[in-house]
Amino acid sequence: MHPILNLTEVCFNFVFLLLPIYHGMNLNSKISALIITYNEMGYIERCLDSVAFADEIIVVDSYSSDGTYEYLTNRSRIKTLQHSFQNYTAQKSFALKQASHDWVLFVDADEVVTDNLKKEILNTVNNPTEHVAYWFYRQFMFQDEKLHYSGWQTDKNHRLFLKDSVKFSEEKLVHEVLEVKGTSGALNEKLLHYCYKNFDDYKNKMLNYGRFKAKEAINRNDKFNYSSLLLKPAWKFVYHYFLRLGFLDGKKGIIICYLNALGDLEKYRELRKLRNEEPST
């Protein structure tokens, strides 16, 4: 063989061997799955099973008292940490710092990644575009039944992102917001969200959210007024039940819309309490 042709063949083979290495980060991008928990027995099991495809699973527990922590420590491949809870944003920020890999998949303990969503996640991280974060639309579950309306039909959250391109906004204490340095895309498949376990659990969750929202209002220096206390919760119910078609969800819609409005009522009750506790000037 001619020396030039032989050299060309060697170079071609060398480049061919390097291609998998060059694309290695794309074809084998690793994912850290992050979850925060507090008393999640009965839900955390299927959540963990659904993210088993991740290369690393980290759970930050807020000192659960129902056996969640003990269950987590007995699961293989799960790195479990306990960290005192201040608010949702602080807890998720702490969890984010524990991630070892560039891509982070953040799910709540009552959420489940479906098989189709799993395939879309893996395809996304292994074939990256210009986006550094991705929205997930969520299918809300009322126990084991789908909630089609009641204001949640367009709900979405950032759930998949590059760790170094994001941070959680410190202004939000609940319903945390991700600040993204770059563009965001949206995945097609929905994340299942088992938000409603039973009436008392969801009621306590909404009341707790309301108290955190009152603290956010204090941080913004919002003033309390009785018109908001009386009108905002009523409007919340009307908006979700009628304008956002909650009535089409039947009894489920009435319950969800009522409890969401109750969360708003608790926000203004707590805001009034916090303002009354302030020293007079």
C-alpha positions as CSV (number, residue, x, y, z in Angstrom):
1,M,0.0,0.0,0.0
2,H,1.1,3.5,-0.8
3,P,2.6,5.2,2.4
4,I,0.2,8.2,2.0
5,L,-2.8,5.9,1.8
6,N,-1.6,3.9,4.7
7,L,-1.1,7.1,6.8
8,T,-4.6,8.3,5.8
9,E,-6.1,5.0,6.9
10,V,-4.3,5.2,10.3
11,C,-5.5,8.7,10.9
12,F,-9.1,7.8,9.9
13,N,-9.0,4.8,12.4
14,F,-7.6,7.0,15.1
15,V,-10.4,9.6,14.6
16,F,-13.0,6.9,14.5
17,L,-11.7,5.5,17.9
18,L,-11.8,9.0,19.4
19,L,-15.4,9.8,18.4
20,P,-17.0,7.8,21.2
21,I,-14.6,9.4,23.7
22,Y,-15.4,12.9,22.3
23,H,-19.1,12.3,22.6
24,G,-18.8,10.3,25.8
25,M,-20.1,13.1,28.1
26,N,-23.2,13.3,25.9
27,L,-23.8,9.6,25.5
28,N,-23.1,8.8,29.2
29,S,-24.2,12.0,31.0
30,K,-24.7,11.2,34.7
31,I,-27.7,12.3,36.7
32,S,-28.1,13.0,40.4
33,A,-31.6,12.5,41.6
34,L,-32.5,14.7,44.6
35,I,-35.4,14.3,47.0
36,I,-36.4,16.0,50.3
37,T,-38.6,14.2,52.8
38,Y,-40.5,14.4,56.0
39,N,-42.8,11.6,57.0
40,E,-43.3,10.2,53.5
41,M,-43.8,6.5,54.2
42,G,-46.3,5.1,51.7
43,Y,-45.1,7.5,49.0
44,I,-41.3,7.6,49.0
45,E,-41.1,3.9,48.0
46,R,-42.5,4.3,44.6
47,C,-40.8,7.6,44.1
48,L,-37.4,6.0,44.7
49,D,-38.3,3.1,42.4
50,S,-39.1,5.5,39.6
51,V,-35.8,7.3,39.8
52,A,-33.7,4.1,40.1
53,F,-32.2,4.9,36.7
54,A,-30.3,7.9,38.1
55,D,-26.5,7.4,38.7
56,E,-26.9,8.9,42.2
57,I,-29.9,9.2,44.5
58,I,-29.6,11.6,47.4
59,V,-32.4,12.1,50.0
60,V,-32.4,14.9,52.5
61,D,-34.7,14.0,55.4
62,S,-36.1,16.6,57.9
63,Y,-35.9,14.2,60.9
64,S,-39.0,12.1,60.0
65,S,-40.8,10.4,62.9
66,D,-42.8,7.8,60.9
67,G,-40.0,5.5,59.9
68,T,-39.0,7.2,56.7
69,Y,-35.4,7.8,57.7
70,E,-35.0,4.2,58.8
71,Y,-36.5,2.9,55.6
72,L,-34.1,5.1,53.6
73,T,-31.0,3.9,55.4
74,N,-32.0,0.3,54.5
75,R,-32.4,1.0,50.8
76,S,-29.4,0.2,48.7
77,R,-27.8,2.9,46.6
78,I,-29.5,5.7,48.5
79,K,-27.4,8.4,50.1
80,T,-29.5,9.7,53.1
81,L,-28.7,12.8,55.0
82,Q,-30.7,14.5,57.8
83,H,-30.9,18.2,57.9
84,S,-33.0,20.5,60.0
85,F,-35.9,22.1,58.1
86,Q,-36.1,25.9,57.9
87,N,-38.1,26.3,54.7
88,Y,-38.5,24.5,51.4
89,T,-36.1,26.7,49.5
90,A,-33.3,26.3,52.1
91,Q,-33.8,22.6,52.2
92,K,-33.7,22.2,48.5
93,S,-30.6,24.5,48.2
94,F,-28.9,22.3,50.8
95,A,-29.8,19.1,48.8
96,L,-28.5,20.7,45.5
97,K,-25.1,21.3,47.1
98,Q,-24.8,17.5,47.7
99,A,-25.1,16.5,44.0
100,S,-22.0,15.0,42.5
101,H,-23.1,15.1,38.8
102,D,-23.8,17.9,36.4
103,W,-27.4,17.0,35.6
104,V,-29.8,17.1,38.5
105,L,-33.3,15.6,38.6
106,F,-35.2,17.1,41.5
107,V,-38.5,15.3,42.5
108,D,-40.7,15.5,45.5
109,A,-41.3,12.4,47.6
110,D,-44.9,12.2,46.4
111,E,-44.0,12.4,42.7
112,V,-43.4,9.5,40.3
113,V,-41.3,9.5,37.1
114,T,-43.2,7.4,34.5
115,D,-41.4,5.0,32.1
116,N,-42.0,7.3,29.2
117,L,-40.7,10.3,31.1
118,K,-37.7,8.4,32.1
119,K,-36.9,7.7,28.5
120,E,-37.4,11.4,27.6
121,I,-35.1,12.4,30.5
122,L,-32.3,10.1,29.4
123,N,-32.6,11.1,25.8
124,T,-32.5,14.8,26.8
125,V,-29.3,14.6,28.9
126,N,-27.6,12.4,26.4
127,N,-28.5,14.6,23.5
128,P,-28.2,18.1,25.0
129,T,-29.4,21.2,23.3
130,E,-28.8,24.9,24.2
131,H,-31.2,24.5,27.2
132,V,-29.7,24.3,30.7
133,A,-33.0,23.6,32.4
134,Y,-36.3,21.8,31.6
135,W,-39.8,22.3,32.8
136,F,-41.9,19.3,33.7
137,Y,-45.7,19.4,33.4
138,R,-47.4,17.5,36.2
139,Q,-50.4,15.3,36.3
140,F,-52.0,15.8,39.7
141,M,-53.4,12.7,41.4
142,F,-56.3,12.9,43.9
143,Q,-55.2,9.8,45.8
144,D,-55.2,7.4,42.8
145,E,-57.5,9.3,40.5
146,K,-56.5,12.0,38.0
147,L,-57.4,15.6,38.7
148,H,-58.0,17.1,35.3
149,Y,-58.9,20.7,36.1
150,S,-59.2,22.8,39.3
151,G,-56.4,25.1,38.2
152,W,-53.7,22.5,37.9
153,Q,-53.9,21.6,34.3
154,T,-51.1,23.9,33.3
155,D,-48.9,23.5,36.3
156,K,-45.2,23.1,35.6
157,N,-41.9,23.2,37.5
158,H,-38.2,23.0,36.7
159,R,-37.2,19.5,37.6
160,L,-34.2,18.7,35.3
161,F,-31.3,21.1,35.1
162,L,-27.5,21.6,35.0
163,K,-26.4,22.1,38.5
164,D,-24.0,25.0,37.9
165,S,-26.5,27.0,35.9
166,V,-29.2,27.4,38.5
167,K,-29.9,28.4,42.1
168,F,-33.1,28.6,44.2
169,S,-34.5,32.1,44.7
170,E,-34.0,33.2,48.3
171,E,-37.2,35.3,48.2
172,K,-39.4,32.3,48.1
173,L,-39.8,30.1,51.1
174,V,-42.4,27.8,49.6
175,H,-43.3,26.8,46.0
176,E,-39.6,27.5,45.4
177,V,-38.5,29.2,42.2
178,L,-35.4,28.3,40.2
179,E,-33.2,31.1,38.9
180,V,-31.8,29.9,35.6
181,K,-28.7,31.2,33.9
182,G,-29.6,30.3,30.4
183,T,-32.7,29.0,28.4
184,S,-35.3,26.5,29.5
185,G,-37.1,23.9,27.5
186,A,-40.1,21.7,28.4
187,L,-40.5,17.9,28.3
188,N,-43.6,16.4,26.8
189,E,-44.2,13.6,29.2
190,K,-45.8,14.4,32.5
191,L,-44.6,13.8,36.1
192,L,-47.2,12.1,38.3
193,H,-47.9,14.1,41.5
194,Y,-49.8,12.4,44.3
195,C,-50.5,15.6,46.1
196,Y,-53.7,14.5,47.9
197,K,-53.3,11.7,50.4
198,N,-56.3,12.4,52.5
199,F,-58.3,15.5,53.6
200,D,-56.4,16.2,56.8
201,D,-53.0,15.7,55.2
202,Y,-53.8,18.1,52.4
203,K,-55.4,20.6,54.7
204,N,-52.3,20.7,57.0
205,K,-50.1,21.1,53.9
206,M,-52.2,24.1,52.7
207,L,-52.2,25.7,56.1
208,N,-48.4,25.3,56.3
209,Y,-47.9,26.8,52.9
210,G,-50.1,29.7,53.9
211,R,-47.9,30.4,56.9
212,F,-44.7,30.4,54.8
213,K,-46.4,32.7,52.3
214,A,-47.2,35.1,55.2
215,K,-43.5,35.2,56.0
216,E,-42.7,35.9,52.4
217,A,-45.1,38.8,52.6
218,I,-43.4,40.1,55.8
219,N,-40.1,39.9,54.0
220,R,-41.6,42.0,51.1
221,N,-42.9,44.4,53.8
222,D,-46.5,43.8,52.7
223,K,-49.2,45.4,54.9
224,F,-52.1,43.5,56.2
225,N,-55.7,44.7,55.4
226,Y,-59.0,43.1,56.1
227,S,-60.2,43.3,52.5
228,S,-57.5,40.9,51.4
229,L,-58.4,38.6,54.3
230,L,-62.1,38.5,53.2
231,L,-61.8,38.8,49.4
232,K,-58.6,37.0,48.3
233,P,-59.6,33.5,49.6
234,A,-63.1,33.8,48.1
235,W,-61.6,34.9,44.8
236,K,-59.2,31.9,44.9
237,F,-62.1,29.5,45.2
238,V,-64.1,31.2,42.5
239,Y,-61.2,31.3,40.1
240,H,-60.1,27.7,40.5
241,Y,-63.6,26.2,40.8
242,F,-65.4,28.1,38.0
243,L,-62.8,29.8,35.7
244,R,-60.3,27.0,35.9
245,L,-63.1,24.4,35.6
246,G,-62.8,22.8,39.0
247,F,-66.5,21.9,38.9
248,L,-65.7,19.4,36.1
249,D,-63.6,17.4,38.6
250,G,-66.8,16.8,40.7
251,K,-66.4,16.2,44.4
252,K,-62.6,16.2,44.0
253,G,-62.7,19.7,42.5
254,I,-64.8,21.1,45.4
255,I,-62.4,19.7,48.0
256,I,-59.2,20.8,46.2
257,C,-60.5,24.3,45.5
258,Y,-61.8,24.8,49.0
259,L,-58.5,23.7,50.6
260,N,-56.4,25.8,48.2
261,A,-58.6,28.8,49.2
262,L,-58.1,27.9,52.9
263,G,-54.4,28.2,52.3
264,D,-54.9,31.8,51.2
265,L,-57.0,32.5,54.2
266,E,-54.3,31.1,56.5
267,K,-51.8,33.4,54.7
268,Y,-53.7,36.5,55.7
269,R,-54.6,35.3,59.2
270,E,-50.9,34.6,59.8
271,L,-49.9,37.9,58.2
272,R,-52.3,39.7,60.6
273,K,-50.8,37.8,63.5
274,L,-47.2,38.6,62.6
275,R,-48.0,42.3,62.1
276,N,-49.7,42.4,65.5
277,E,-46.7,40.9,67.1
278,E,-44.4,43.6,65.8
279,P,-43.3,46.2,68.4
280,S,-45.0,49.6,68.1
281,T,-42.9,52.4,66.7
